[in-house]
Amino acid sequence: EMKPAGIAPEFFRITLRMIADFLIVQTAMPAALMVVALQFQTGSEQSVRVGLAELRHYYLTLFLPLSILSPGFYALSGLYTTSRTYSKALALRRAASSAGIAALGMLSASFLLPNSQTLPRMAALIFATLVIIGTPGIRWLKHTV
């Protein structure tokens, strides 16, 4: 049984993990969008401006509000509670699978909303890959450092 004094530090640790996961998601999408933006360089100046405006609009109006759900996806998969009792290898696999579910959930929700055609498939693939690598990666660093 957890003592009342132990509740605050546990809540603090979970909150820090949630913030770290949120920052991974927030870093992954701009990185993915930057790769797509670099591909615009071959077009005309007008097409570059339009393409960048569409990516900015997607990020600000669709992704940013949806990204708030990412810690919820992780919490539903037990990443903040049950995975702490696993061995390091199993916890890292659990983090990767939770990240995959979260990335697919966010991208699915994103594609179901209006103006979803703005996100190129390449950006979705890069985003999912970065989240799936970053989420267990930050936990691995915590155990290594």
Secondary structure, DSSP 8 states (H G I E B T S, - for coil): ---HHHHHHHHHHHHHHHHHHHHHHHHHHHHHHHHHHHHGGGS-HHHHHHHHHHHHHHIIIIIHHHHTTHHHHHHHTTTTTGGGGS-HHHHHHHHHHHHHHHHHHHHHHHHHSTTGGGS-HHHHHHHHHHHHHHHHHHHHHHHH-
